[in-house]
Amino acid sequence: MNMKNYDYLPLDKYDIRILAAMQKDNTRTHQTLGEAVHLSSSQVGRRIQRLQEAGLIAKHVALLNPSLLGLNVTAISYVTLARHGTREGDQFEESVAHIPAVLECLAVTGECDYILKIVASDLTALAESVLKPLTHMAGVASVRSNIVLKRIKSSTELPLDNLGNVAYA
C-alpha cells in the first residue's frame, strides 16, 4: 500500500474496505460490515472508532433527496469580489455560511473568487432569498449563476484508489 501521504495514520486493506463500504451504505451493522470485509464485528467496531478519532470519518449523515423536499432548482454561482486582501472576503465568507440554501462555498483561483452550490424551491426563491442578498453584500463586484438542467453524476463517495491496490468490499 502506498502510504506516502498517510504516515500519520497507517491504513491497511481492511480499513480501506471498511471506508469504501461505509461510503456506499453507512447504515450497515458492524456484523454485516464484518462479513463484507472478512473481519469480526468487534474488530470492525474498533477500526471504525480509530478512524473516527483520527478524523477520517468526519460525521454520519442522511443524504436527502432535494426534489422530494421541494428543492427543485440547483444553481452554481460564481462570485467575484471588488478587492482582494480586505476584510470583505472574510465578511462574505461569514455571511454565506449563514445562508441555508448555500450547500457549498469554495474559494477558488481563476475568473472568480468563490463558487457556490445553491438549492431553492424555484427560480423566484433562488433570486429573492439567495442571489439578491449576495449581490448586496459589501465587496461583491459580480455574481454570475448557472441553473443545473440535469444532474449527470452526484456522489459523496471519495475515491480511495490512491490508498493502494486494494480490492474494495
Contacts in CASP RR format, 6 or more apart in sequence:
PFRMAT RR
TARGET T0000
AUTHOR 0000-0000-0000
METHOD contacts of the structure
MODEL  1
MNMKNYDYLPLDKYDIRILAAMQKDNTRTHQTLGEAVHLSSSQVGRRIQR
LQEAGLIAKHVALLNPSLLGLNVTAISYVTLARHGTREGDQFEESVAHIP
AVLECLAVTGECDYILKIVASDLTALAESVLKPLTHMAGVASVRSNIVLK
RIKSSTELPLDNLGNVAYA
1 11 0 8 1.000
1 12 0 8 1.000
1 13 0 8 1.000
1 16 0 8 1.000
1 163 0 8 1.000
1 164 0 8 1.000
1 165 0 8 1.000
1 166 0 8 1.000
2 162 0 8 1.000
2 163 0 8 1.000
2 164 0 8 1.000
3 10 0 8 1.000
3 11 0 8 1.000
5 162 0 8 1.000
6 163 0 8 1.000
8 54 0 8 1.000
9 54 0 8 1.000
9 56 0 8 1.000
11 19 0 8 1.000
11 163 0 8 1.000
13 166 0 8 1.000
13 167 0 8 1.000
14 37 0 8 1.000
14 38 0 8 1.000
14 39 0 8 1.000
14 43 0 8 1.000
14 47 0 8 1.000
15 47 0 8 1.000
15 51 0 8 1.000
16 160 0 8 1.000
16 163 0 8 1.000
16 164 0 8 1.000
16 166 0 8 1.000
16 168 0 8 1.000
17 36 0 8 1.000
17 37 0 8 1.000
17 166 0 8 1.000
17 167 0 8 1.000
17 168 0 8 1.000
17 169 0 8 1.000
18 33 0 8 1.000
18 37 0 8 1.000
18 44 0 8 1.000
18 47 0 8 1.000
18 48 0 8 1.000
18 51 0 8 1.000
18 169 0 8 1.000
19 51 0 8 1.000
19 56 0 8 1.000
19 57 0 8 1.000
19 160 0 8 1.000
20 157 0 8 1.000
20 160 0 8 1.000
20 168 0 8 1.000
20 169 0 8 1.000
21 28 0 8 1.000
21 33 0 8 1.000
21 36 0 8 1.000
21 37 0 8 1.000
21 168 0 8 1.000
21 169 0 8 1.000
22 28 0 8 1.000
22 33 0 8 1.000
22 48 0 8 1.000
22 57 0 8 1.000
23 156 0 8 1.000
23 157 0 8 1.000
23 158 0 8 1.000
24 157 0 8 1.000
26 60 0 8 1.000
28 36 0 8 1.000
29 41 0 8 1.000
30 41 0 8 1.000
30 42 0 8 1.000
30 44 0 8 1.000
30 45 0 8 1.000
30 48 0 8 1.000
31 41 0 8 1.000
31 44 0 8 1.000
33 39 0 8 1.000
33 41 0 8 1.000
33 44 0 8 1.000
33 169 0 8 1.000
34 40 0 8 1.000
34 41 0 8 1.000
34 43 0 8 1.000
34 44 0 8 1.000
36 169 0 8 1.000
37 44 0 8 1.000
37 169 0 8 1.000
39 47 0 8 1.000
48 57 0 8 1.000
51 57 0 8 1.000
63 156 0 8 1.000
66 72 0 8 1.000
66 74 0 8 1.000
66 119 0 8 1.000
70 121 0 8 1.000
71 119 0 8 1.000
71 120 0 8 1.000
71 121 0 8 1.000
72 120 0 8 1.000
72 121 0 8 1.000
72 122 0 8 1.000
73 119 0 8 1.000
73 120 0 8 1.000
73 121 0 8 1.000
73 122 0 8 1.000
73 123 0 8 1.000
73 125 0 8 1.000
73 126 0 8 1.000
73 147 0 8 1.000
73 148 0 8 1.000
74 117 0 8 1.000
74 118 0 8 1.000
74 119 0 8 1.000
74 147 0 8 1.000
74 148 0 8 1.000
74 151 0 8 1.000
75 116 0 8 1.000
75 117 0 8 1.000
75 118 0 8 1.000
75 119 0 8 1.000
75 120 0 8 1.000
75 126 0 8 1.000
75 130 0 8 1.000
75 131 0 8 1.000
75 145 0 8 1.000
75 146 0 8 1.000
75 147 0 8 1.000
75 148 0 8 1.000
76 115 0 8 1.000
76 116 0 8 1.000
76 117 0 8 1.000
76 118 0 8 1.000
76 145 0 8 1.000
76 146 0 8 1.000
76 148 0 8 1.000
77 115 0 8 1.000
77 116 0 8 1.000
77 118 0 8 1.000
77 130 0 8 1.000
77 131 0 8 1.000
77 134 0 8 1.000
77 143 0 8 1.000
77 144 0 8 1.000
77 145 0 8 1.000
77 146 0 8 1.000
78 111 0 8 1.000
78 112 0 8 1.000
78 114 0 8 1.000
78 115 0 8 1.000
78 116 0 8 1.000
78 143 0 8 1.000
78 144 0 8 1.000
78 145 0 8 1.000
79 92 0 8 1.000
79 112 0 8 1.000
79 113 0 8 1.000
79 114 0 8 1.000
79 115 0 8 1.000
79 116 0 8 1.000
79 134 0 8 1.000
79 140 0 8 1.000
79 142 0 8 1.000
79 143 0 8 1.000
80 111 0 8 1.000
80 112 0 8 1.000
80 113 0 8 1.000
80 140 0 8 1.000
80 141 0 8 1.000
80 142 0 8 1.000
80 143 0 8 1.000
81 88 0 8 1.000
81 89 0 8 1.000
81 92 0 8 1.000
81 113 0 8 1.000
81 114 0 8 1.000
81 139 0 8 1.000
81 140 0 8 1.000
81 141 0 8 1.000
82 88 0 8 1.000
82 139 0 8 1.000
82 140 0 8 1.000
82 141 0 8 1.000
83 139 0 8 1.000
84 113 0 8 1.000
86 139 0 8 1.000
88 138 0 8 1.000
88 139 0 8 1.000
88 140 0 8 1.000
89 113 0 8 1.000
89 139 0 8 1.000
91 137 0 8 1.000
91 138 0 8 1.000
91 139 0 8 1.000
92 114 0 8 1.000
92 137 0 8 1.000
92 138 0 8 1.000
92 139 0 8 1.000
92 140 0 8 1.000
93 105 0 8 1.000
93 107 0 8 1.000
95 137 0 8 1.000
96 102 0 8 1.000
96 105 0 8 1.000
96 114 0 8 1.000
96 116 0 8 1.000
96 134 0 8 1.000
97 105 0 8 1.000
99 129 0 8 1.000
99 130 0 8 1.000
99 133 0 8 1.000
101 118 0 8 1.000
101 119 0 8 1.000
101 120 0 8 1.000
101 125 0 8 1.000
101 126 0 8 1.000
101 129 0 8 1.000
101 130 0 8 1.000
102 116 0 8 1.000
102 117 0 8 1.000
102 118 0 8 1.000
102 130 0 8 1.000
103 117 0 8 1.000
103 118 0 8 1.000
103 119 0 8 1.000
104 115 0 8 1.000
104 116 0 8 1.000
104 117 0 8 1.000
105 114 0 8 1.000
105 115 0 8 1.000
105 116 0 8 1.000
106 114 0 8 1.000
106 115 0 8 1.000
106 116 0 8 1.000
107 113 0 8 1.000
107 114 0 8 1.000
108 114 0 8 1.000
108 115 0 8 1.000
112 144 0 8 1.000
116 134 0 8 1.000
118 126 0 8 1.000
118 130 0 8 1.000
118 145 0 8 1.000
120 126 0 8 1.000
120 129 0 8 1.000
120 130 0 8 1.000
123 147 0 8 1.000
126 145 0 8 1.000
131 143 0 8 1.000
131 145 0 8 1.000
134 140 0 8 1.000
134 143 0 8 1.000
135 143 0 8 1.000
160 166 0 8 1.000
160 168 0 8 1.000
END
